[in-house]
Amino acid sequence: MPIEFRKKQVLLKGIVGVEEAENLLAGLQKRGGLSADLSTCEHLHPANIQVLLAAQVPIDAWPSDVVLQQFLQSIFIPRGA
């Protein structure tokens, strides 16, 4: 599973495709107040990015892939800003 819901965080790992967006949305709506760990994420479909942005999910850890990290950091508001 590319999405793992934890107590206070959602972990997105590996390749998170479009088919995961609905599960991500449902999980965020059900639990609320979660942050995201993208440290092991290799690909994040734009649908999932939209869900994270719409839900205003704070990012705790960025992907290790520099290109993906820079792209995501350019569109997410930093924590505390």
Secondary structure, 3 states (H helix, E strand, C coil): CCEEECCCEEEECEEECHHHHHHHHHHHHHHCCCEEECCCEEEECHHHHHHHHHCCCCEEECCCCHHHHHHHHHHCCCCCC
